[in-house]
Amino acid sequence: MALESIEVIDDEAFMDNRELETLKLPSCIKYIGRDAFAECPYLKNVAVEGVETVKMMFCKCEHLRELLITAETPFGKCGSIASGR
């Protein structure tokens, strides 16, 4: 299966993954399930491009330092969040 055909990352898909340090998700991913990357203790950098739906993606990721979300409106109707553009 080609990576371009993957649109969904299921709930808890990578939960408690101790190998994951950097994550870059391509624009073909449209949905990220609940706790998909929760409890990944060594995850430091995350780049997400074009995801439409995210359900509590991170929890207990102590080393997470950088999160980049590239989407048209990643925080719809959240006026107090300034755009990074």
C-alpha positions as CSV (number, residue, x, y, z in Angstrom):
1,M,0.0,0.0,0.0
2,A,1.4,3.4,-1.0
3,L,1.6,6.1,1.7
4,E,-0.5,8.4,-0.4
5,S,-3.5,6.1,0.0
6,I,-3.5,6.3,3.8
7,E,-6.1,8.8,5.1
8,V,-6.7,7.7,8.7
9,I,-4.5,7.1,11.7
10,D,-6.6,5.1,14.1
11,D,-7.1,5.6,17.9
12,E,-4.0,4.6,19.9
13,A,-2.2,3.6,16.6
14,F,1.3,4.6,17.9
15,M,0.5,4.9,21.6
16,D,3.5,4.2,23.9
17,N,5.9,4.1,20.9
18,R,9.4,4.4,22.4
19,E,11.1,4.7,19.0
20,L,9.3,7.8,17.7
21,E,11.4,11.0,17.9
22,T,10.2,13.1,14.9
23,L,6.9,12.9,13.1
24,K,6.0,14.5,9.8
25,L,2.6,13.6,8.5
26,P,1.8,14.2,4.8
27,S,-1.3,16.0,3.5
28,C,-3.0,12.7,2.6
29,I,-3.7,12.1,6.3
30,K,-7.2,13.5,7.0
31,Y,-8.1,12.1,10.4
32,I,-6.0,11.4,13.5
33,G,-7.7,9.3,16.1
34,R,-7.8,9.7,19.9
35,D,-4.5,9.2,21.6
36,A,-2.8,8.2,18.3
37,F,0.6,9.4,19.6
38,A,-0.1,9.5,23.3
39,E,2.6,8.4,25.7
40,C,5.5,8.6,23.2
41,P,8.2,9.7,25.6
42,Y,10.9,10.5,23.1
43,L,8.7,12.4,20.6
44,K,10.2,15.9,20.2
45,N,9.1,17.4,16.8
46,V,5.8,17.1,15.0
47,A,4.7,18.5,11.6
48,V,1.2,17.9,10.5
49,E,0.0,19.1,7.1
50,G,-3.6,19.4,6.0
51,V,-5.3,17.2,8.6
52,E,-9.1,17.9,8.9
53,T,-9.9,16.1,12.2
54,V,-7.8,15.5,15.2
55,K,-8.9,13.7,18.4
56,M,-6.6,14.4,21.4
57,M,-3.4,13.5,19.5
58,F,-0.8,13.9,22.3
59,C,-0.8,13.1,25.9
60,K,2.1,12.4,28.3
61,C,4.7,13.3,25.6
62,E,7.1,14.9,28.0
63,H,9.8,15.9,25.4
64,L,7.5,17.4,22.8
65,R,9.1,20.8,22.0
66,E,7.8,21.7,18.5
67,L,4.4,21.3,16.9
68,L,3.8,22.7,13.4
69,I,0.3,22.4,12.0
70,T,-0.1,23.4,8.4
71,A,-3.8,23.8,7.5
72,E,-6.0,26.4,6.1
73,T,-7.8,26.9,9.4
74,P,-6.3,24.7,12.1
75,F,-8.0,26.6,14.9
76,G,-11.4,27.6,13.5
77,K,-13.0,30.5,15.5
78,C,-10.2,30.7,18.1
79,G,-9.7,34.4,17.9
80,S,-7.2,34.5,20.8
81,I,-4.7,32.2,19.0
82,A,-2.4,34.2,16.7
83,S,-1.5,32.9,13.3
84,G,2.1,31.8,12.9
85,R,2.1,33.0,9.2
